[in-house]
Amino acid sequence: MKKQFPIFTFILVSILLFSNAALGQTVLTKPEIKALKKEIKNYKKHPETYKDNKDNNAKKISEQEAEIESLKAQLTIEWGKLDSLKTSISEAEQTIAEFEKSNIECGKLPSQGTVYSVQIGNFKNLDLRSIFNISKGLRTENYTGGNAYLIGNFISVEEAIQFATVIKKLGITNAFVTQYIDGNRNISFKAFEDN
């Protein structure tokens, strides 16, 4: 039993020296040295306490290492989510840019492509251009000697017909769909509507 104490003391002193070296070789004060000697003496009297402390510390270290690994895994998942969000934002920005690029202003005819408008009237003695701002979607043009009032630039004829049907229900019974190709009105165009 006496041979165990010198080995035990050597291990304890080695641990203390190692911890001092690891902490940047801090110099211990006299009260700290006295407290450590007392602790070593206590461990000599009760080696099971030393073993229990050692086992508890090893368990805490193991638990903390497991927690670190778990946090690393969670961090990896969060980085993946962040990358996915960045990709989604990039795609959304690209879509917005495409929409802005292909945006058709309601009050203007595009110079290229085919669009459809709904003519709501053609009046020789009525001029509403000063009342309506062109950006509001109402467009006027001089057509067959009168002021033709048109609403919207629809990409499909079906949308234009649907809108014309709604306009007719509002009491503008002579509304009809017109077609423009590359900015020019197609006079021979006839849309078939269900009344």
KEVEX-424068 format. One line per field, with one value per atom (N, C-alpha, C): residue number from 1; residue in three letters; atom name; x, y, z. Coordinates in pm, whole numbers. Layout:
N
seq	(NUM;...)
type	(ALA;...)
atom	(CA;...)
east	(X;...)
north	(Y;...)
up	(Z;...)
This chain:
195
seq	(1;1;1;2;2;2;3;3;3;4;4;4;5;5;5;6;6;6;7;7;7;8;8;8;9;9;9;10;10;10;11;11;11;12;12;12;13;13;13;14;14;14;15;15;15;16;16;16;17;17;17;18;18;18;19;19;19;20;20;20;21;21;21;22;22;22;23;23;23;24;24;24;25;25;25;26;26;26;27;27;27;28;28;28;29;29;29;30;30;30;31;31;31;32;32;32;33;33;33;34;34;34;35;35;35;36;36;36;37;37;37;38;38;38;39;39;39;40;40;40;41;41;41;42;42;42;43;43;43;44;44;44;45;45;45;46;46;46;47;47;47;48;48;48;49;49;49;50;50;50;51;51;51;52;52;52;53;53;53;54;54;54;55;55;55;56;56;56;57;57;57;58;58;58;59;59;59;60;60;60;61;61;61;62;62;62;63;63;63;64;64;64;65;65;65;66;66;66;67;67;67;68;68;68;69;69;69;70;70;70;71;71;71;72;72;72;73;73;73;74;74;74;75;75;75;76;76;76;77;77;77;78;78;78;79;79;79;80;80;80;81;81;81;82;82;82;83;83;83;84;84;84;85;85;85;86;86;86;87;87;87;88;88;88;89;89;89;90;90;90;91;91;91;92;92;92;93;93;93;94;94;94;95;95;95;96;96;96;97;97;97;98;98;98;99;99;99;100;100;100;101;101;101;102;102;102;103;103;103;104;104;104;105;105;105;106;106;106;107;107;107;108;108;108;109;109;109;110;110;110;111;111;111;112;112;112;113;113;113;114;114;114;115;115;115;116;116;116;117;117;117;118;118;118;119;119;119;120;120;120;121;121;121;122;122;122;123;123;123;124;124;124;125;125;125;126;126;126;127;127;127;128;128;128;129;129;129;130;130;130;131;131;131;132;132;132;133;133;133;134;134;134;135;135;135;136;136;136;137;137;137;138;138;138;139;139;139;140;140;140;141;141;141;142;142;142;143;143;143;144;144;144;145;145;145;146;146;146;147;147;147;148;148;148;149;149;149;150;150;150;151;151;151;152;152;152;153;153;153;154;154;154;155;155;155;156;156;156;157;157;157;158;158;158;159;159;159;160;160;160;161;161;161;162;162;162;163;163;163;164;164;164;165;165;165;166;166;166;167;167;167;168;168;168;169;169;169;170;170;170;171;171;171;172;172;172;173;173;173;174;174;174;175;175;175;176;176;176;177;177;177;178;178;178;179;179;179;180;180;180;181;181;181;182;182;182;183;183;183;184;184;184;185;185;185;186;186;186;187;187;187;188;188;188;189;189;189;190;190;190;191;191;191;192;192;192;193;193;193;194;194;194;195;195;195)
type	(MET;MET;MET;LYS;LYS;LYS;LYS;LYS;LYS;GLN;GLN;GLN;PHE;PHE;PHE;PRO;PRO;PRO;ILE;ILE;ILE;PHE;PHE;PHE;THR;THR;THR;PHE;PHE;PHE;ILE;ILE;ILE;LEU;LEU;LEU;VAL;VAL;VAL;SER;SER;SER;ILE;ILE;ILE;LEU;LEU;LEU;LEU;LEU;LEU;PHE;PHE;PHE;SER;SER;SER;ASN;ASN;ASN;ALA;ALA;ALA;ALA;ALA;ALA;LEU;LEU;LEU;GLY;GLY;GLY;GLN;GLN;GLN;THR;THR;THR;VAL;VAL;VAL;LEU;LEU;LEU;THR;THR;THR;LYS;LYS;LYS;PRO;PRO;PRO;GLU;GLU;GLU;ILE;ILE;ILE;LYS;LYS;LYS;ALA;ALA;ALA;LEU;LEU;LEU;LYS;LYS;LYS;LYS;LYS;LYS;GLU;GLU;GLU;ILE;ILE;ILE;LYS;LYS;LYS;ASN;ASN;ASN;TYR;TYR;TYR;LYS;LYS;LYS;LYS;LYS;LYS;HIS;HIS;HIS;PRO;PRO;PRO;GLU;GLU;GLU;THR;THR;THR;TYR;TYR;TYR;LYS;LYS;LYS;ASP;ASP;ASP;ASN;ASN;ASN;LYS;LYS;LYS;ASP;ASP;ASP;ASN;ASN;ASN;ASN;ASN;ASN;ALA;ALA;ALA;LYS;LYS;LYS;LYS;LYS;LYS;ILE;ILE;ILE;SER;SER;SER;GLU;GLU;GLU;GLN;GLN;GLN;GLU;GLU;GLU;ALA;ALA;ALA;GLU;GLU;GLU;ILE;ILE;ILE;GLU;GLU;GLU;SER;SER;SER;LEU;LEU;LEU;LYS;LYS;LYS;ALA;ALA;ALA;GLN;GLN;GLN;LEU;LEU;LEU;THR;THR;THR;ILE;ILE;ILE;GLU;GLU;GLU;TRP;TRP;TRP;GLY;GLY;GLY;LYS;LYS;LYS;LEU;LEU;LEU;ASP;ASP;ASP;SER;SER;SER;LEU;LEU;LEU;LYS;LYS;LYS;THR;THR;THR;SER;SER;SER;ILE;ILE;ILE;SER;SER;SER;GLU;GLU;GLU;ALA;ALA;ALA;GLU;GLU;GLU;GLN;GLN;GLN;THR;THR;THR;ILE;ILE;ILE;ALA;ALA;ALA;GLU;GLU;GLU;PHE;PHE;PHE;GLU;GLU;GLU;LYS;LYS;LYS;SER;SER;SER;ASN;ASN;ASN;ILE;ILE;ILE;GLU;GLU;GLU;CYS;CYS;CYS;GLY;GLY;GLY;LYS;LYS;LYS;LEU;LEU;LEU;PRO;PRO;PRO;SER;SER;SER;GLN;GLN;GLN;GLY;GLY;GLY;THR;THR;THR;VAL;VAL;VAL;TYR;TYR;TYR;SER;SER;SER;VAL;VAL;VAL;GLN;GLN;GLN;ILE;ILE;ILE;GLY;GLY;GLY;ASN;ASN;ASN;PHE;PHE;PHE;LYS;LYS;LYS;ASN;ASN;ASN;LEU;LEU;LEU;ASP;ASP;ASP;LEU;LEU;LEU;ARG;ARG;ARG;SER;SER;SER;ILE;ILE;ILE;PHE;PHE;PHE;ASN;ASN;ASN;ILE;ILE;ILE;SER;SER;SER;LYS;LYS;LYS;GLY;GLY;GLY;LEU;LEU;LEU;ARG;ARG;ARG;THR;THR;THR;GLU;GLU;GLU;ASN;ASN;ASN;TYR;TYR;TYR;THR;THR;THR;GLY;GLY;GLY;GLY;GLY;GLY;ASN;ASN;ASN;ALA;ALA;ALA;TYR;TYR;TYR;LEU;LEU;LEU;ILE;ILE;ILE;GLY;GLY;GLY;ASN;ASN;ASN;PHE;PHE;PHE;ILE;ILE;ILE;SER;SER;SER;VAL;VAL;VAL;GLU;GLU;GLU;GLU;GLU;GLU;ALA;ALA;ALA;ILE;ILE;ILE;GLN;GLN;GLN;PHE;PHE;PHE;ALA;ALA;ALA;THR;THR;THR;VAL;VAL;VAL;ILE;ILE;ILE;LYS;LYS;LYS;LYS;LYS;LYS;LEU;LEU;LEU;GLY;GLY;GLY;ILE;ILE;ILE;THR;THR;THR;ASN;ASN;ASN;ALA;ALA;ALA;PHE;PHE;PHE;VAL;VAL;VAL;THR;THR;THR;GLN;GLN;GLN;TYR;TYR;TYR;ILE;ILE;ILE;ASP;ASP;ASP;GLY;GLY;GLY;ASN;ASN;ASN;ARG;ARG;ARG;ASN;ASN;ASN;ILE;ILE;ILE;SER;SER;SER;PHE;PHE;PHE;LYS;LYS;LYS;ALA;ALA;ALA;PHE;PHE;PHE;GLU;GLU;GLU;ASP;ASP;ASP;ASN;ASN;ASN)
atom	(N;CA;C;N;CA;C;N;CA;C;N;CA;C;N;CA;C;N;CA;C;N;CA;C;N;CA;C;N;CA;C;N;CA;C;N;CA;C;N;CA;C;N;CA;C;N;CA;C;N;CA;C;N;CA;C;N;CA;C;N;CA;C;N;CA;C;N;CA;C;N;CA;C;N;CA;C;N;CA;C;N;CA;C;N;CA;C;N;CA;C;N;CA;C;N;CA;C;N;CA;C;N;CA;C;N;CA;C;N;CA;C;N;CA;C;N;CA;C;N;CA;C;N;CA;C;N;CA;C;N;CA;C;N;CA;C;N;CA;C;N;CA;C;N;CA;C;N;CA;C;N;CA;C;N;CA;C;N;CA;C;N;CA;C;N;CA;C;N;CA;C;N;CA;C;N;CA;C;N;CA;C;N;CA;C;N;CA;C;N;CA;C;N;CA;C;N;CA;C;N;CA;C;N;CA;C;N;CA;C;N;CA;C;N;CA;C;N;CA;C;N;CA;C;N;CA;C;N;CA;C;N;CA;C;N;CA;C;N;CA;C;N;CA;C;N;CA;C;N;CA;C;N;CA;C;N;CA;C;N;CA;C;N;CA;C;N;CA;C;N;CA;C;N;CA;C;N;CA;C;N;CA;C;N;CA;C;N;CA;C;N;CA;C;N;CA;C;N;CA;C;N;CA;C;N;CA;C;N;CA;C;N;CA;C;N;CA;C;N;CA;C;N;CA;C;N;CA;C;N;CA;C;N;CA;C;N;CA;C;N;CA;C;N;CA;C;N;CA;C;N;CA;C;N;CA;C;N;CA;C;N;CA;C;N;CA;C;N;CA;C;N;CA;C;N;CA;C;N;CA;C;N;CA;C;N;CA;C;N;CA;C;N;CA;C;N;CA;C;N;CA;C;N;CA;C;N;CA;C;N;CA;C;N;CA;C;N;CA;C;N;CA;C;N;CA;C;N;CA;C;N;CA;C;N;CA;C;N;CA;C;N;CA;C;N;CA;C;N;CA;C;N;CA;C;N;CA;C;N;CA;C;N;CA;C;N;CA;C;N;CA;C;N;CA;C;N;CA;C;N;CA;C;N;CA;C;N;CA;C;N;CA;C;N;CA;C;N;CA;C;N;CA;C;N;CA;C;N;CA;C;N;CA;C;N;CA;C;N;CA;C;N;CA;C;N;CA;C;N;CA;C;N;CA;C;N;CA;C;N;CA;C;N;CA;C;N;CA;C;N;CA;C;N;CA;C;N;CA;C;N;CA;C;N;CA;C;N;CA;C;N;CA;C;N;CA;C;N;CA;C;N;CA;C;N;CA;C;N;CA;C;N;CA;C;N;CA;C;N;CA;C;N;CA;C;N;CA;C;N;CA;C;N;CA;C;N;CA;C;N;CA;C;N;CA;C;N;CA;C;N;CA;C;N;CA;C;N;CA;C;N;CA;C;N;CA;C;N;CA;C;N;CA;C;N;CA;C;N;CA;C;N;CA;C;N;CA;C;N;CA;C;N;CA;C;N;CA;C;N;CA;C)
east	(81;0;86;202;287;347;367;424;326;197;97;100;127;125;231;358;455;414;359;314;196;106;-9;34;127;179;247;326;395;294;187;83;16;-16;-81;8;133;227;245;251;265;144;27;-95;-92;-52;-45;57;172;275;228;162;111;6;-84;-187;-124;-17;52;118;179;243;137;21;-85;-145;-143;-200;-98;8;106;206;227;325;304;181;154;225;267;337;232;242;147;188;88;116;131;182;201;68;-41;-169;-217;-193;-234;-155;-23;62;17;-14;-59;-190;-284;-413;-394;-303;-278;-215;-121;-59;-164;-256;-364;-452;-482;-566;-496;-365;-288;-288;-270;-270;-405;-513;-647;-666;-613;-622;-542;-428;-348;-428;-504;-584;-706;-760;-884;-867;-794;-771;-900;-1005;-1132;-1193;-1170;-1217;-1148;-1016;-941;-997;-1021;-1074;-1212;-1298;-1432;-1423;-1335;-1317;-1267;-1171;-1114;-1222;-1302;-1410;-1515;-1551;-1649;-1597;-1471;-1412;-1409;-1374;-1371;-1512;-1612;-1751;-1794;-1761;-1796;-1729;-1603;-1530;-1596;-1632;-1698;-1832;-1910;-2040;-2022;-1922;-1898;-1849;-1767;-1723;-1841;-1932;-2052;-2139;-2152;-2230;-2166;-2033;-1962;-1989;-1984;-2012;-2156;-2249;-2389;-2406;-2341;-2349;-2286;-2176;-2114;-2209;-2279;-2376;-2490;-2540;-2647;-2598;-2474;-2417;-2408;-2369;-2362;-2501;-2603;-2741;-2782;-2751;-2787;-2714;-2586;-2512;-2578;-2626;-2696;-2824;-2898;-3020;-2987;-2879;-2837;-2802;-2728;-2694;-2819;-2915;-3041;-3117;-3120;-3187;-3117;-2984;-2910;-2944;-2954;-2990;-3131;-3224;-3363;-3369;-3293;-3291;-3235;-3128;-3067;-3166;-3237;-3336;-3450;-3494;-3602;-3557;-3434;-3382;-3374;-3335;-3328;-3468;-3565;-3703;-3756;-3728;-3771;-3708;-3578;-3509;-3572;-3609;-3672;-3808;-3886;-4017;-4001;-3904;-3883;-3839;-3760;-3712;-3827;-3916;-4024;-4154;-4147;-4267;-4324;-4452;-4522;-4599;-4565;-4638;-4779;-4875;-5015;-5049;-4991;-5028;-4951;-4862;-4783;-4787;-4776;-4769;-4624;-4597;-4460;-4428;-4302;-4264;-4249;-4240;-4225;-4321;-4360;-4448;-4594;-4679;-4823;-4890;-4973;-5053;-5195;-5287;-5429;-5477;-5563;-5622;-5773;-5842;-5988;-6025;-6087;-6133;-6269;-6283;-6409;-6493;-6439;-6518;-6434;-6504;-6439;-6532;-6488;-6575;-6511;-6589;-6538;-6541;-6633;-6649;-6612;-6542;-6504;-6354;-6281;-6137;-6105;-6075;-6047;-5896;-5813;-5668;-5614;-5667;-5616;-5658;-5762;-5812;-5732;-5702;-5635;-5486;-5412;-5267;-5238;-5150;-5122;-5074;-5003;-4950;-5059;-5183;-5291;-5348;-5304;-5350;-5448;-5492;-5582;-5496;-5516;-5439;-5537;-5496;-5581;-5504;-5579;-5517;-5622;-5572;-5661;-5689;-5817;-5853;-5984;-5983;-6098;-6163;-6078;-6128;-6176;-6164;-6208;-6098;-6126;-6033;-6073;-5993;-6019;-5957;-6033;-5984;-5967;-5846;-5813;-5756;-5781;-5732;-5648;-5529;-5446;-5368;-5268;-5188;-5185;-5270;-5283;-5196;-5131;-5044;-5127;-5240;-5321;-5457;-5510;-5639;-5750;-5734;-5834;-5850;-5735;-5740;-5811;-5780;-5842;-5993;-6034;-6177;-6247;-6183;-6241;-6258;-6158;-6167;-6277;-6284;-6388;-6527;-6543;-6672;-6711;-6613;-6638;-6676;-6604;-6632;-6775;-6815;-6951;-7057;-7026;-7120;-7134;-7034;-7038;-7118;-7165;-7249;-7182;-7055;-6989;-7002;-7117;-7153;-7076;-7016;-6944;-6795;-6752;-6612;-6578;-6458;-6413;-6261;-6210;-6066;-5998;-5884;-5803;-5668;-5599;-5468;-5365;-5245;-5133;-5013;-4952;-4832;-4719;-4615;-4498;-4538;-4638;-4678;-4781;-4821;-4917;-5048;-5158;-5290;-5319;-5368;-5408;-5558;-5591;-5729;-5816;-5757;-5838;-5861;-5808;-5824;-5966;-6022;-6154;-6144;-6181;-6182;-6324;-6335;-6466;-6500;-6607;-6647;-6781;-6793;-6924;-6998;-7111;-7188;-7293)
north	(-119;0;126;125;241;275;176;202;279;266;336;486;529;672;750;700;776;786;681;684;781;771;858;1004;1031;1166;1216;1128;1164;1202;1124;1152;1286;1308;1433;1553;1543;1652;1675;1565;1577;1649;1614;1680;1828;1860;2000;2076;2014;2079;2097;1994;2002;2112;2120;2224;2362;2376;2505;2537;2438;2460;2496;2430;2455;2594;2645;2777;2888;2860;2964;2980;2874;2870;2984;2992;3093;3056;3155;3134;3126;3020;3002;3085;3136;3211;3113;3160;3074;3015;3095;3035;2928;2948;2847;2719;2733;2615;2542;2617;2557;2481;2541;2476;2349;2353;2235;2123;2156;2055;1991;2074;2022;1927;1967;1883;1750;1755;1632;1543;1604;1528;1460;1532;1477;1359;1375;1265;1144;1166;1054;976;1050;985;916;975;923;911;809;796;774;721;701;835;941;1075;1122;1098;1134;1060;928;847;898;928;980;1113;1203;1332;1311;1220;1190;1135;1041;982;1087;1173;1279;1376;1413;1503;1439;1310;1240;1234;1210;1205;1341;1449;1585;1617;1580;1604;1530;1404;1323;1385;1429;1492;1621;1700;1826;1801;1698;1664;1619;1541;1498;1619;1714;1834;1918;1925;1998;1934;1802;1733;1757;1755;1781;1923;2020;2159;2176;2103;2109;2057;1947;1891;1989;2052;2152;2271;2312;2423;2390;2267;2222;2229;2185;2190;2336;2424;2565;2630;2595;2647;2600;2475;2424;2502;2532;2612;2751;2810;2942;2941;2838;2827;2813;2733;2715;2847;2924;3054;3151;3148;3235;3199;3070;3026;3073;3058;3102;3252;3328;3474;3509;3441;3467;3437;3323;3287;3389;3434;3533;3665;3706;3830;3818;3700;3679;3685;3623;3627;3770;3845;3985;4063;4040;4110;4075;3946;3905;3971;3977;4043;4191;4254;4397;4420;4328;4340;4322;4228;4199;4271;4359;4430;4514;4497;4575;4683;4808;4916;4922;4935;4933;5045;5162;5276;5286;5193;5200;5066;5074;4951;4908;4780;4735;4744;4772;4787;4652;4544;4410;4314;4211;4109;4142;4046;4060;4080;4181;4205;4236;4227;4251;4358;4445;4550;4543;4606;4612;4757;4777;4911;4931;5039;5062;5171;5230;5331;5406;5472;5556;5675;5789;5905;6021;6085;6199;6327;6344;6469;6457;6352;6333;6306;6385;6367;6364;6244;6226;6218;6240;6223;6314;6433;6524;6479;6398;6352;6231;6138;6014;6023;5977;5966;5838;5846;5730;5610;5635;5522;5445;5497;5428;5313;5295;5181;5216;5338;5380;5440;5392;5439;5495;5601;5656;5656;5646;5659;5715;5784;5837;5722;5685;5572;5604;5593;5621;5755;5855;5990;6021;5928;5954;5919;5938;5902;5765;5665;5530;5516;5464;5444;5294;5258;5116;5093;4975;4940;4813;4820;4701;4653;4573;4498;4354;4272;4133;4045;3950;3860;3757;3715;3614;3675;3629;3678;3636;3521;3473;3571;3621;3718;3846;3890;4012;3993;3879;3850;3848;3784;3780;3921;4006;4143;4220;4203;4270;4228;4102;4051;4121;4141;4211;4356;4420;4559;4572;4477;4481;4470;4388;4373;4503;4590;4719;4822;4783;4873;4931;4901;4949;4837;4833;4720;4713;4823;4819;4791;4741;4705;4582;4579;4463;4452;4337;4308;4351;4416;4454;4385;4376;4310;4408;4405;4488;4396;4408;4329;4428;4415;4503;4651;4681;4820;4872;4791;4835;4758;4831;4769;4681;4559;4465;4487;4558;4597;4477;4374;4258;4158;4182;4089;4092;3974;3958;3854;3893;3798;3745;3615;3553;3550;3617;3628;3560;3502;3446;3556;3596;3703;3645)
up	(0;0;0;66;75;-60;-149;-281;-369;-343;-423;-400;-277;-248;-322;-332;-410;-558;-613;-753;-766;-671;-669;-657;-568;-549;-675;-736;-860;-969;-982;-1083;-1054;-927;-891;-917;-879;-901;-1051;-1128;-1274;-1334;-1286;-1335;-1302;-1180;-1140;-1224;-1245;-1326;-1470;-1522;-1659;-1671;-1571;-1577;-1568;-1489;-1483;-1616;-1679;-1809;-1914;-1906;-2002;-1983;-1863;-1837;-1857;-1924;-1951;-1838;-1763;-1654;-1556;-1506;-1406;-1276;-1205;-1077;-968;-887;-779;-659;-591;-469;-354;-242;-125;-77;-72;-29;-127;-258;-356;-339;-316;-294;-168;-64;62;40;-37;-65;-146;-243;-326;-242;-156;-69;21;70;156;76;-50;-137;-165;-193;-220;-96;20;145;166;133;146;50;-74;-170;-124;-53;-1;102;184;287;226;118;56;-95;-142;-287;-367;-301;-371;-413;-335;-371;-498;-505;-626;-747;-729;-840;-882;-784;-814;-892;-845;-914;-1056;-1068;-1201;-1293;-1242;-1323;-1361;-1264;-1291;-1397;-1386;-1485;-1623;-1628;-1757;-1818;-1731;-1778;-1832;-1758;-1803;-1936;-1948;-2073;-2187;-2163;-2266;-2307;-2206;-2236;-2315;-2276;-2347;-2489;-2508;-2644;-2729;-2669;-2742;-2778;-2683;-2710;-2820;-2819;-2925;-3061;-3068;-3195;-3240;-3143;-3176;-3229;-3163;-3209;-3346;-3372;-3504;-3611;-3578;-3673;-3699;-3591;-3606;-3688;-3664;-3740;-3888;-3918;-4058;-4123;-4049;-4100;-4124;-4028;-4042;-4159;-4179;-4294;-4424;-4425;-4543;-4569;-4460;-4475;-4528;-4475;-4519;-4668;-4710;-4852;-4937;-4887;-4960;-4970;-4859;-4861;-4955;-4956;-5048;-5192;-5221;-5356;-5390;-5295;-5318;-5342;-5263;-5281;-5417;-5456;-5586;-5699;-5688;-5789;-5792;-5672;-5666;-5728;-5699;-5758;-5909;-5957;-6102;-6163;-6095;-6145;-6147;-6041;-6036;-6150;-6173;-6282;-6417;-6434;-6560;-6576;-6464;-6470;-6501;-6437;-6462;-6607;-6658;-6796;-6896;-6864;-6958;-6922;-6822;-6778;-6892;-6912;-7013;-6940;-6967;-6904;-6959;-6868;-6911;-7007;-6987;-7069;-7199;-7228;-7350;-7422;-7552;-7633;-7645;-7629;-7652;-7801;-7831;-7972;-8040;-7963;-8024;-7955;-8026;-7970;-7993;-7957;-7975;-7841;-7831;-7711;-7754;-7657;-7684;-7588;-7635;-7552;-7567;-7476;-7483;-7513;-7628;-7664;-7599;-7525;-7455;-7519;-7622;-7692;-7792;-7885;-7985;-8004;-7954;-7952;-8026;-8115;-8191;-8110;-8023;-7950;-7801;-7762;-7622;-7616;-7538;-7524;-7375;-7323;-7180;-7150;-7249;-7228;-7119;-7104;-7001;-6861;-6851;-6721;-6671;-6761;-6723;-6746;-6647;-6660;-6737;-6833;-6918;-6838;-6727;-6649;-6576;-6574;-6504;-6586;-6707;-6785;-6894;-6898;-7005;-7116;-7234;-7348;-7451;-7516;-7621;-7753;-7858;-7991;-8087;-8185;-8287;-8383;-8393;-8476;-8548;-8674;-8763;-8732;-8711;-8692;-8551;-8459;-8320;-8221;-8095;-7989;-7935;-7965;-7916;-7778;-7683;-7546;-7525;-7485;-7469;-7329;-7277;-7144;-7154;-7095;-7074;-7194;-7162;-7259;-7211;-7266;-7224;-7314;-7255;-7331;-7407;-7351;-7422;-7460;-7571;-7618;-7522;-7457;-7362;-7245;-7192;-7082;-7128;-7249;-7302;-7319;-7370;-7387;-7252;-7153;-7018;-6962;-6982;-6933;-7007;-7139;-7218;-7172;-7137;-7089;-6958;-6869;-6743;-6770;-6861;-6896;-6951;-7033;-7090;-6981;-6878;-6767;-6688;-6698;-6630;-6709;-6828;-6906;-7030;-7052;-7174;-7276;-7340;-7424;-7556;-7598;-7725;-7706;-7588;-7565;-7648;-7706;-7782;-7776;-7814;-7805;-7934;-7920;-8035;-8025;-8137;-8139;-8195;-8133;-8178;-8198;-8315;-8345;-8369;-8287;-8296;-8292;-8207;-8187;-8285;-8383;-8485;-8469;-8482;-8469;-8590;-8560;-8665;-8688;-8794;-8822;-8856;-8915;-8956;-8843;-8724;-8612;-8560;-8537;-8478;-8366;-8247;-8133;-8120;-8096;-8081;-7934;-7897;-7758;-7737;-7616;-7575;-7502;-7552;-7486;-7396)
